[in-house]
Amino acid sequence: MSEKALSILEDSEREFASSEFVKLEVIPKAFYNQQLKEAEFYETFFYTVSYWASDLNKIIQDAYQIGCQCGLAAMDALHLAAALSIGAEEFITTEKLTKPMFRVSGINVISILD
């Protein structure tokens, strides 16, 4: 899985989008667990992000609708609403294909899980 992720991250044809929700989900835990290399990896990635989802009120409203329509958990709904808010073409995840996020329309949800 990490090889697939790295090949996506190293693809010079890609532009990356993210949100503060993603940062909040990954960086504090890495720091708390003193996984400094992991935290540094995340910080490096976030430095390369070209598009930041920033309209938090709209994202939260859309996440509520997406969650209700597709049966998503709160963070998954927020992540997908953020991606949709900036017109992302793809949403890359490590989730199984059976998860509700694959029901969301308007974006190509791709799993790198083997």
C-alpha positions in Angstrom: 0.0 0.0 0.0 2.8 2.4 0.8 4.3 1.9 -2.6 1.0 2.8 -4.3 0.8 5.9 -2.1 4.3 7.0 -2.9 3.8 6.5 -6.6 0.8 8.8 -6.4 2.7 11.4 -4.3 5.6 11.3 -6.7 3.5 11.7 -9.8 4.6 15.1 -11.2 1.4 15.3 -13.2 -0.7 15.5 -10.1 -1.8 18.6 -8.1 -2.8 17.9 -4.5 -5.8 19.3 -2.6 -6.4 19.0 1.1 -8.1 20.5 4.1 -7.4 21.4 7.7 -9.5 18.3 8.6 -6.8 16.0 7.1 -4.1 17.9 8.9 -6.0 17.6 12.2 -6.5 13.9 11.6 -2.9 12.9 11.0 -0.4 15.4 12.4 -1.3 15.7 16.1 -1.3 11.9 16.6 2.1 11.6 15.0 3.5 14.3 17.2 1.9 12.9 20.3 3.3 9.4 19.6 6.7 11.0 18.9 6.7 9.7 15.4 8.7 12.7 14.1 9.6 11.2 10.8 5.9 10.6 10.1 5.0 14.1 11.2 7.7 15.5 8.9 6.4 13.4 6.0 3.0 14.9 6.5 4.3 18.4 6.8 6.2 17.9 3.6 3.1 16.7 1.8 1.0 19.7 3.1 3.7 22.0 1.8 3.0 20.7 -1.7 -0.8 21.1 -1.6 -2.0 23.5 -4.3 -5.7 23.7 -3.3 -7.0 24.1 0.2 -10.7 23.6 1.0 -11.4 26.7 3.1 -15.1 27.4 3.2 -15.7 25.6 6.4 -19.4 26.5 6.9 -20.3 25.2 3.4 -18.1 22.1 3.8 -19.9 21.3 7.1 -23.3 21.8 5.6 -22.4 19.7 2.5 -20.9 17.0 4.8 -24.1 16.8 6.7 -26.1 16.2 3.4 -23.5 13.7 2.1 -23.5 11.9 5.4 -27.3 11.6 5.4 -27.5 10.6 1.8 -24.7 8.0 1.7 -24.4 6.9 5.3 -20.9 8.3 6.0 -19.3 8.8 9.3 -18.6 12.5 10.2 -14.9 12.7 9.2 -15.4 10.8 6.0 -18.3 13.1 5.1 -16.1 16.2 5.9 -13.2 14.9 3.9 -15.4 14.3 0.8 -17.3 17.5 1.2 -14.0 19.4 1.3 -12.7 17.6 -1.8 -15.9 18.3 -3.6 -15.8 22.0 -2.5 -12.7 22.6 -4.5 -13.6 20.5 -7.5 -11.1 17.6 -6.9 -11.3 15.0 -9.5 -10.2 12.1 -7.3 -10.3 11.2 -3.7 -7.6 8.7 -2.7 -8.2 6.6 0.4 -7.0 3.4 2.1 -10.6 2.4 2.9 -12.2 -0.8 1.6 -14.4 -0.7 -1.5 -17.4 -1.7 0.7 -17.3 1.6 2.7 -20.1 4.1 2.2 -17.7 6.8 0.8 -17.7 4.9 -2.5 -21.4 5.8 -2.8 -20.6 9.5 -3.1 -21.2 10.9 -6.5 -19.4 13.8 -8.2 -15.9 12.5 -7.4 -13.9 9.4 -8.3 -13.1 7.7 -5.0 -10.1 5.4 -5.4 -8.8 2.9 -2.8 -5.1 2.0 -2.7 -5.9 -0.8 -0.3 -4.7 -4.2 -1.6 
